Amino acid sequence: MGNSALKAHLETSQKTGVFQLTGKGLTEFPEELQKLTGNLRTVDLSNNKIEVLPAFVGGFQQIKSLTISSNKLTSLPNDIGKLKKLETLILNGNQLKQLPSSVGQLKSLRTLTLSGNHFKEFPIGLGTLRQLDVLDLSKNKIQVVPAEVAELQAIEINLNQNQISTVSPEVSHAPRLKVLRLEENCLELSSIPFSILSDSQVSLLSVEGNLFEVKRLRDLEGYDKVIFRTQTKIFNSNL
């Protein structure tokens, strides 16, 4: 992209607080954005080739939405934890394997989407995100849903299309969890903790595409407390 075109985008962003530059083949996060640290509220750099998110992103104190999907990020800088007003962080389709502990400092974060990355383990340290509503970790390589999930405040957790074979019973203690998506994993029927059916707040448990037939769940005690969604219909819907 030419300097004149970038300058035009920057001038617009100065007025609107929105910087959107998608699908332009960018290999670096634009340094020129440092001039707008006091203005930017929304940044979207999806569908580029950015490999590194620079430390200066921590200076965007007004930013509420940051989208860098479909790039080549392998890590995030610790400075990302300085974004105290950030509500939406969308990083789908990158090469992330873990998150820095500073992500736990994003006190305003409501939506965190990490679909299509390289996570092999469920990222821990997110229990401090008291405003978190949605956590999307679909299309990764996660094998275990650990006990630490009980600390999350998320209303919805999406773990579709992973390699999950174990779900900790502690998940049932997650205080606000209403929707748990576990489609297309490696779960046996016996891997579904009884406590999720009987004692949790979960009202939608999505388990189509695992190593058992969804209809077998009808025989389990506690079934009537949860709505099980398949790709074609909803069983026992009382909505």
VOBA-1610 file (N, C-alpha, C; in pm, whole numbers, padded with zeros to 5 digits, always signed):
BEGIN
Met+00084-00119+00000Met+00000+00000+00000Met+00087+00124+00000Gly+00054+00222-00082Gly+00131+00345-00090Gly+00112+00432+00033Asn+00209+00520+00055Asn+00204+00610+00170Asn+00084+00703+00165Ser+00046+00745+00045Ser-00067+00837+00031Ser-00198+00770+00073Ala-00212+00643+00036Ala-00333+00569+00073Ala-00340+00550+00225Leu-00225+00515+00285Leu-00220+00497+00429Leu-00248+00628+00500Lys-00195+00736+00447Lys-00218+00868+00506Lys-00365+00902+00505Ala-00434+00866+00396Ala-00577+00893+00387Ala-00653+00815+00493His-00614+00689+00515His-00678+00608+00619His-00654+00669+00756Leu-00532+00717+00779Leu-00499+00775+00909Leu-00578+00903+00934Glu-00596+00983+00830Glu-00672+01106+00845Glu-00818+01076+00879Thr-00871+00973+00815Thr-01008+00933+00845Thr-01020+00883+00989Ser-00921+00804+01029Ser-00923+00748+01164Ser-00912+00856+01271Gln-00839+00962+01238Gln-00825+01074+01331Gln-00962+01132+01365Lys-01051+01131+01267Lys-01185+01189+01285Lys-01283+01088+01344Thr-01271+00962+01302Thr-01374+00863+01339Thr-01336+00775+01456Gly-01206+00761+01484Gly-01163+00669+01588Gly-01162+00524+01542Val-01181+00502+01411Val-01187+00368+01354Val-01078+00354+01248Phe-00995+00250+01262Phe-00894+00221+01160Phe-00917+00080+01109Gln-00953+00069+00982Gln-00982-00061+00921Gln-00902-00073+00793Leu-00814-00172+00790Leu-00730-00195+00673Leu-00714-00346+00658Thr-00806-00408+00588Thr-00811-00554+00577Thr-00773-00601+00437Gly-00709-00718+00432Gly-00678-00780+00304Gly-00585-00700+00215Lys-00489-00631+00274Lys-00396-00548+00196Lys-00254-00604+00191Gly-00234-00724+00246Gly-00102-00785+00241Gly-00001-00724+00335Leu-00048-00654+00437Leu+00044-00591+00533Leu+00126-00697+00606Thr+00256-00674+00615Thr+00343-00767+00687Thr+00379-00716+00826Glu+00349-00590+00851Glu+00379-00530+00981Glu+00261-00447+01030Phe+00246-00441+01160Phe+00147-00353+01221Phe+00191-00209+01193Pro+00104-00126+01134Pro+00146+00008+01093Pro+00197+00093+01209Glu+00323+00133+01202Glu+00382+00216+01308Glu+00314+00353+01316Glu+00259+00396+01202Glu+00196+00527+01198Glu+00077+00538+01294Leu+00024+00425+01336Leu-00090+00427+01427Leu-00054+00482+01564Gln+00075+00486+01592Gln+00118+00542+01720Gln+00074+00688+01735Lys+00053+00756+01623Lys+00008+00895+01626Lys-00137+00907+01675Leu-00207+00796+01677Leu-00350+00799+01709Leu-00384+00729+01840Thr-00285+00715+01925Thr-00308+00639+02048Thr-00420+00697+02133Gly-00443+00827+02123Gly-00549+00888+02204Gly-00684+00889+02137Asn-00689+00847+02008Asn-00813+00855+01932Asn-00879+00720+01903Leu-00797+00621+01877Leu-00851+00495+01825Leu-00938+00422+01926Arg-01054+00379+01877Arg-01144+00296+01957Arg-01167+00159+01892Thr-01144+00154+01760Thr-01162+00029+01685Thr-01049+00012+01585Val-00985-00105+01587Val-00882-00138+01489Val-00912-00275+01430Asp-00915-00283+01297Asp-00937-00410+01227Asp-00831-00425+01119Leu-00742-00522+01139Leu-00635-00550+01043Leu-00643-00695+00996Ser-00762-00744+00978Ser-00783-00884+00939Ser-00731-00911+00798Asn-00702-01040+00775Asn-00663-01088+00642Asn-00541-01015+00586Asn-00439-01006+00669Asn-00310-00954+00625Asn-00203-01060+00654Lys-00078-01021+00666Lys+00031-01116+00689Lys+00118-01072+00806Ile+00054-01009+00903Ile+00127-00953+01019Ile+00175-01066+01109Glu+00303-01064+01143Glu+00363-01169+01225Glu+00382-01126+01371Val+00394-00995+01393Val+00424-00946+01527Val+00330-00832+01564Leu+00275-00839+01683Leu+00198-00729+01738Leu+00291-00648+01827Pro+00325-00525+01790Pro+00428-00449+01862Pro+00384-00406+02001Ala+00483-00382+02086Ala+00455-00344+02224Ala+00379-00213+02233Phe+00393-00126+02133Phe+00327+00005+02144Phe+00173-00003+02140Val+00118-00122+02109Val-00028-00134+02114Val-00080-00106+02254Gly+00006-00126+02353Gly-00036-00097+02490Gly-00067+00049+02514Gly-00030+00135+02418Gly-00057+00278+02432Gly-00195+00320+02387Phe-00270+00228+02325Phe-00403+00263+02276Phe-00504+00258+02391Gln-00500+00358+02475Gln-00577+00356+02599Gln-00728+00368+02579Gln-00771+00412+02462Gln-00915+00429+02436Gln-00974+00314+02355Ile-00891+00221+02312Ile-00940+00118+02221Ile-01037+00021+02290Lys-01147-00009+02219Lys-01248-00100+02271Lys-01257-00230+02191Ser-01215-00225+02065Ser-01223-00344+01979Ser-01097-00357+01896Leu-01032-00475+01906Leu-00910-00503+01831Leu-00927-00636+01758Thr-00923-00631+01625Thr-00941-00749+01542Thr-00820-00767+01452Ile-00750-00880+01471Ile-00636-00912+01384Ile-00648-01059+01344Ser-00761-01093+01286Ser-00786-01230+01241Ser-00714-01259+01109Ser-00687-01387+01087Ser-00628-01434+00961Ser-00499-01359+00928Asn-00407-01360+01025Asn-00273-01309+01004Asn-00175-01420+01040Lys-00054-01387+01083Lys+00047-01487+01114Lys+00107-01468+01253Leu+00026-01420+01345Leu+00073-01395+01481Leu+00108-01527+01551Thr+00223-01531+01615Thr+00262-01648+01694Thr+00263-01619+01843Ser+00254-01491+01879Ser+00252-01453+02020Ser+00192-01314+02033Leu+00162-01276+02158Leu+00112-01143+02188Leu+00209-01077+02286Pro+00225-00945+02277Pro+00315-00876+02369Pro+00251-00862+02508Asn+00333-00859+02610Asn+00282-00840+02746Asn+00207-00709+02760Asp+00245-00610+02679Asp+00183-00478+02688Asp+00035-00479+02652Ile-00014-00587+02594Ile-00156-00591+02559Ile-00243-00581+02685Gly-00186-00617+02798Gly-00260-00608+02923Gly-00289-00466+02968Lys-00232-00368+02901Lys-00253-00227+02937Lys-00382-00170+02878Leu-00448-00248+02793Leu-00568-00198+02724Leu-00690-00212+02814Lys-00700-00123+02910Lys-00800-00135+03016Lys-00943-00117+02968Lys-00963-00056+02851Lys-01098-00036+02800Lys-01136-00137+02692Leu-01044-00228+02659Leu-01069-00324+02552Leu-01182-00419+02588Glu-01284-00424+02503Glu-01401-00510+02526Glu-01404-00631+02433Thr-01347-00617+02314Thr-01351-00724+02214Thr-01212-00747+02156Leu-01164-00871+02167Leu-01034-00909+02111Leu-01054-01031+02023Ile-01036-01012+01891Ile-01063-01117+01795Ile-00933-01152+01722Leu-00886-01275+01743Leu-00757-01318+01690Leu-00770-01453+01619Asn-00881-01477+01554Asn-00904-01603+01484Asn-00803-01622+01371Gly-00769-01748+01344Gly-00689-01779+01226Gly-00547-01728+01230Asn-00483-01738+01346Asn-00342-01706+01357Asn-00264-01832+01395Gln-00147-01816+01456Gln-00064-01932+01493Gln-00029-01928+01642Leu-00121-01877+01721Leu-00099-01863+01866Leu-00106-01998+01935Lys-00015-02021+02029Lys-00013-02144+02108Lys-00043-02118+02255Gln-00025-01994+02297Gln-00052-01957+02435Gln-00074-01807+02444Leu-00122-01762+02560Leu-00147-01621+02584Leu-00054-01572+02695Pro-00011-01447+02686Pro+00068-01392+02797Pro-00022-01375+02920Ser+00037-01384+03038Ser-00042-01372+03161Ser-00109-01235+03171Ser-00054-01136+03102Ser-00110-01001+03108Ser-00251-00992+03050Val-00293-01090+02969Val-00430-01090+02917Val-00530-01089+03033Gly-00490-01147+03144Gly-00576-01147+03262Gly-00600-01010+03322Gln-00530-00908+03270Gln-00546-00771+03320Gln-00646-00691+03236Leu-00703-00753+03135Leu-00799-00683+03048Leu-00936-00681+03116Lys-00951-00594+03211Lys-01065-00595+03302Lys-01199-00567+03235Ser-01197-00505+03117Ser-01322-00473+03047Ser-01358-00574+02940Leu-01273-00675+02919Leu-01291-00767+02807Leu-01419-00849+02821Arg-01500-00846+02715Arg-01625-00921+02713Arg-01623-01037+02614Thr-01550-01019+02505Thr-01544-01122+02401Thr-01399-01150+02365Leu-01360-01278+02373Leu-01225-01322+02335Leu-01240-01439+02241Thr-01202-01420+02115Thr-01215-01527+02016Thr-01079-01564+01961Leu-01048-01692+01972Leu-00917-01747+01936Leu-00933-01870+01847Ser-01038-01874+01771Ser-01067-01988+01685Ser-00959-02005+01578Gly-00926-02131+01547Gly-00834-02157+01437Gly-00691-02119+01465Asn-00645-02138+01589Asn-00505-02116+01622Asn-00438-02251+01652His-00331-02252+01731His-00256-02376+01756His-00252-02412+01905Phe-00357-02378+01978Phe-00361-02410+02120Phe-00376-02562+02141Lys-00287-02618+02222Lys-00297-02758+02261Lys-00352-02771+02403Glu-00342-02662+02478Glu-00394-02660+02614Glu-00489-02543+02632Phe-00589-02562+02715Phe-00683-02456+02746Phe-00606-02344+02817Pro-00613-02221+02768Pro-00538-02113+02833Pro-00592-02083+02973Ile-00504-02084+03072Ile-00547-02055+03209Ile-00515-01909+03241Gly-00561-01863+03354Gly-00536-01725+03393Gly-00642-01628+03345Leu-00753-01680+03294Leu-00860-01594+03245Leu-00969-01572+03348Gly-00954-01632+03463Gly-01055-01620+03568Gly-01065-01480+03625Thr-00964-01397+03603Thr-00967-01259+03651Thr-01049-01167+03561Leu-01092-01218+03445Leu-01171-01138+03351Leu-01317-01143+03393Arg-01354-01055+03484Arg-01487-01061+03546Arg-01599-01021+03451Gln-01566-00952+03341Gln-01668-00909+03245Gln-01682-01004+03126Leu-01598-01107+03120Leu-01596-01194+03003Leu-01728-01268+02984Asp-01786-01251+02864Asp-01912-01318+02831Asp-01891-01436+02737Val-01806-01418+02635Val-01789-01521+02532Val-01641-01552+02514Leu-01609-01682+02518Leu-01473-01731+02493Leu-01482-01836+02382Asp-01418-01808+02269Asp-01422-01899+02154Asp-01283-01957+02131Leu-01271-02086+02155Leu-01146-02159+02133Leu-01167-02273+02034Ser-01265-02261+01948Ser-01294-02365+01851Ser-01180-02378+01750Lys-01172-02495+01687Lys-01076-02523+01580Lys-00931-02507+01628Asn-00902-02562+01746Asn-00766-02571+01795Asn-00731-02718+01816Lys-00637-02747+01904Lys-00595-02885+01928Lys-00600-02919+02077Ile-00693-02857+02146Ile-00707-02876+02291Ile-00759-03016+02320Gln-00702-03082+02420Gln-00739-03220+02453Gln-00814-03233+02584Val-00795-03136+02673Val-00855-03145+02807Val-00923-03013+02842Val-01042-03022+02899Val-01107-02904+02958Val-01077-02911+03107Pro-00985-02827+03157Pro-00933-02841+03292Pro-01024-02783+03400Ala-00990-02813+03524Ala-01069-02765+03638Ala-01070-02614+03647Glu-00966-02548+03594Glu-00957-02402+03601Glu-01072-02331+03531Val-01141-02402+03443Val-01256-02342+03374Val-01361-02297+03474Ala-01365-02360+03590Ala-01462-02323+03694Ala-01445-02179+03739Glu-01328-02121+03716Glu-01300-01984+03759Glu-01351-01881+03659Leu-01387-01924+03539Leu-01427-01830+03435Leu-01567-01773+03459Gln-01585-01648+03418Gln-01714-01582+03428Gln-01793-01591+03297Ala-01738-01659+03197Ala-01798-01663+03064Ala-01939-01723+03067Ile-02025-01667+02986Ile-02160-01720+02966Ile-02157-01829+02860Glu-02072-01813+02760Glu-02059-01912+02652Glu-01913-01947+02629Ile-01885-02077+02621Ile-01751-02125+02586Ile-01766-02218+02466Asn-01696-02185+02359Asn-01702-02264+02235Asn-01572-02342+02219Leu-01583-02475+02227Leu-01468-02564+02211Leu-01492-02663+02098Asn-01578-02627+02004Asn-01603-02714+01889Asn-01474-02740+01811Gln-01466-02859+01752Gln-01357-02895+01661Gln-01219-02883+01726Asn-01205-02946+01841Asn-01076-02964+01905Asn-01046-03114+01910Gln-00968-03157+02007Gln-00938-03300+02024Gln-00969-03342+02167Ile-01074-03286+02222Ile-01106-03304+02364Ile-01158-03444+02393Ser-01094-03509+02490Ser-01139-03641+02535Ser-01172-03641+02684Thr-01136-03532+02753Thr-01158-03524+02898Thr-01217-03388+02934Val-01323-03391+03014Val-01385-03269+03066Val-01389-03279+03218Ser-01326-03185+03285Ser-01323-03186+03431Ser-01463-03163+03489Pro-01502-03238+03591Pro-01630-03214+03657Pro-01640-03074+03716Glu-01525-03011+03743Glu-01526-02877+03801Glu-01591-02774+03710Val-01603-02806+03582Val-01668-02715+03488Val-01808-02679+03536Ser-01872-02771+03604Ser-02008-02747+03652Ser-02017-02634+03752His-01903-02591+03808His-01902-02483+03906His-01884-02345+03845Ala-01864-02339+03715Ala-01851-02208+03649Ala-01979-02129+03674Pro-01970-02014+03738Pro-02089-01947+03792Pro-02188-01894+03690Arg-02141-01855+03571Arg-02233-01794+03474Arg-02247-01874+03346Leu-02184-01990+03337Leu-02180-02066+03212Leu-02317-02121+03176Lys-02369-02074+03062Lys-02499-02118+03012Lys-02487-02205+02887Val-02384-02177+02805Val-02368-02247+02677Val-02228-02307+02670Leu-02223-02439+02652Leu-02095-02509+02639Leu-02098-02589+02510Arg-02013-02552+02416Arg-02011-02616+02284Arg-01891-02709+02274Leu-01920-02837+02251Leu-01815-02940+02245Leu-01832-03029+02121Glu-01883-02973+02014Glu-01907-03051+01893Glu-01776-03093+01827Glu-01779-03211+01764Glu-01667-03262+01684Glu-01538-03267+01765Asn-01545-03341+01875Asn-01428-03369+01956Asn-01409-03519+01968Cys-01342-03565+02073Cys-01313-03708+02090Cys-01375-03761+02219Leu-01493-03714+02251Leu-01558-03748+02377Leu-01636-03879+02369Glu-01618-03962+02471Glu-01706-04076+02494Glu-01823-04027+02579Leu-01932-04102+02579Leu-02046-04064+02663Leu-02005-04055+02810Ser-01918-04145+02853Ser-01873-04147+02991Ser-01784-04028+03026Ser-01741-03954+02925Ser-01655-03838+02948Ser-01733-03712+02982Ile-01865-03719+02967Ile-01950-03605+03003Ile-01977-03611+03153Pro-01923-03519+03232Pro-01943-03524+03377Pro-02090-03515+03415Phe-02131-03602+03503Phe-02271-03603+03549Phe-02308-03467+03609Ser-02214-03403+03673Ser-02244-03277+03741Ser-02285-03166+03645Ile-02239-03172+03518Ile-02280-03071+03421Ile-02429-03085+03392Leu-02478-03209+03395Leu-02619-03232+03372Leu-02704-03194+03492Ser-02653-03223+03610Ser-02737-03210+03728Ser-02716-03084+03811Asp-02594-03031+03812Asp-02563-02925+03909Asp-02518-02793+03849Ser-02499-02785+03720Ser-02443-02663+03661Ser-02554-02568+03617Gln-02511-02449+03570Gln-02603-02351+03515Gln-02622-02370+03363Val-02555-02470+03306Val-02557-02490+03161Val-02698-02526+03113Ser-02747-02451+03016Ser-02878-02479+02957Ser-02868-02525+02813Leu-02750-02511+02753Leu-02728-02563+02618Leu-02592-02631+02612Leu-02595-02763+02599Leu-02472-02842+02588Leu-02472-02904+02449Ser-02381-02861+02364Ser-02377-02903+02225Ser-02267-03005+02205Val-02304-03130+02173Val-02206-03239+02169Val-02215-03325+02043Glu-02277-03275+01939Glu-02286-03349+01814Glu-02147-03377+01758Gly-02128-03495+01697Gly-02002-03525+01630Gly-01893-03578+01719Asn-01930-03641+01831Asn-01831-03706+01917Asn-01839-03858+01899Leu-01789-03933+01995Leu-01779-04079+01980Leu-01899-04153+02038Phe-02015-04087+02038Phe-02138-04150+02084Phe-02256-04084+02015Glu-02368-04152+02017Glu-02489-04096+01957Glu-02557-04005+02059Val-02591-03887+02015Val-02649-03788+02106Val-02775-03841+02173Lys-02851-03926+02104Lys-02976-03974+02161Lys-02954-04059+02286Arg-02833-04110+02305Arg-02805-04189+02426Arg-02807-04103+02551Leu-02796-03973+02533Leu-02799-03883+02648Leu-02937-03880+02715Arg-03039-03920+02641Arg-03174-03917+02697Arg-03188-04004+02820Asp-03106-04108+02826Asp-03117-04203+02936Asp-03044-04158+03062Leu-02969-04049+03051Leu-02892-04004+03166Leu-02976-03918+03259Glu-02961-03941+03390Glu-03029-03859+03488Glu-02979-03715+03476Gly-03071-03622+03479Gly-03033-03482+03464Gly-03050-03433+03322Tyr-03085-03525+03231Tyr-03101-03487+03091Tyr-03204-03377+03073Asp-03313-03386+03150Asp-03423-03292+03132Asp-03387-03150+03175Lys-03269-03131+03233Lys-03229-02998+03276Lys-03147-02924+03170Val-03111-02993+03068Val-03024-02935+02967Val-03083-02957+02828Ile-03065-02860+02741Ile-03108-02873+02602Ile-02988-02920+02521Phe-03002-03032+02453Phe-02892-03083+02371Phe-02923-03053+02225Arg-02835-02976+02164Arg-02856-02936+02025Arg-02772-03023+01931Thr-02835-03076+01828Thr-02762-03144+01721Thr-02764-03053+01599Gln-02712-03099+01491Gln-02709-03016+01371Gln-02847-03000+01309Thr-02940-03085+01343Thr-03069-03083+01275Thr-03187-03047+01363Lys-03175-03063+01497Lys-03291-03036+01582Lys-03248-03018+01726Ile-03340-02972+01806Ile-03317-02956+01949Ile-03403-03058+02022Phe-03339-03138+02107Phe-03412-03233+02188Phe-03464-03164+02313Asn-03583-03200+02353Asn-03637-03160+02482Asn-03636-03010+02502Ser-03665-02935+02398Ser-03662-02790+02408Ser-03781-02740+02489Asn-03752-02660+02589Asn-03859-02601+02667Asn-03848-02449+02666Leu-03781-02398+02562Leu-03769-02254+02548Leu-03904-02193+02506
//
